């Protein structure tokens, strides 16, 4: 089985290091999953997410001429989620829109919109309570 960039393969965690995990793939080759590629959230300690001997799915991120293989667990999980979003009904196939992580500007915009809505509701309640003679 030749290794190809972008391919998702099964592997076994062989050893852990402060900077990541070494994973042996089905064909016997070993690659590195850098700590930043273990999970989509911040990973302070690899030991909190992985153990030696654990079976994992990894995506091949890069191969270099020296034989180094860079792998990613979080990208493999993202690919699995994308593939599982297809729904089949009779002979039709639809795809759910994927919810990708929002960037900072989108999150800020959403927060501002929700905040403005809450303040307008609060103002409406205050005005209504004042009219009824309550403060």
C-alpha positions, -999 to +999 in steps of 0.1 A: +000+000+000+018+032-011+015+062+011-003+091-004-008+126+010-044+131+020-051+094+026-067+083+058-052+051+073-055+031+106-026+031+129-014+022+164+002+047+189+038+033+195+052+060+217+044+094+232+066+125+235+060+160+248+057+173+212+034+145+198+029+108+192+046+083+170+020+062+151+028+029+133+005+025+102-008-007+087+021-010+063+046-009+092+059+027+086+059+051+114+049+088+113+046+117+138+013+132+149+024+167+162+007+178+194-011+205+174-027+178+152-040+155+180-073+173+186-092+203+174-090+219+209-058+230+226-037+201+238-014+208+267-004+172+274-006+144+247-011+118+275-046+132+282-057+123+247-036+092+236-021+061+251+005+037+238-012+008+219-043+029+211-058+024+176-063+057+158-072+069+123-047+093+109-045+114+078-012+116+059-004+153+059+031+153+043+059+131+032+094+144+027+125+131+009+142+120+041+113+096+048+096+117+075+058+113+076+036+139+092+002+127+103-030+143+117-057+128+139-079+159+140-079+161+102-088+125+099-118+131+122-129+161+102-128+140+070-149+113+087-175+139+098-177+152+063-183+117+049-209+110+075-230+140+066-245+124+036-281+113+039-297+088+016-334+086+010-348+063-017-326+071-048-318+106-037-287+117-019-285+150+000-256+165+019-260+183+052-243+216+053-211+211+073-207+234+103-171+245+101-154+264+129-161+301+128-133+326+125-129+353+151-147+380+131-178+357+126-179+348+163-176+385+172-204+394+148-226+367+162-220+378+197-227+414+189-260+405+172-271+383+201-261+409+226-281+436+207-311+414+207-309+408+244-305+445+252-335+454+230-356+428+249-344+442+282-353+477+271-387+466+261-393+450+295-381+481+313-405+504+292-434+480+298-428+478+335-426+516+338-459+521+320-476+498+345-464+519+374-436+496+384-400+505+386 
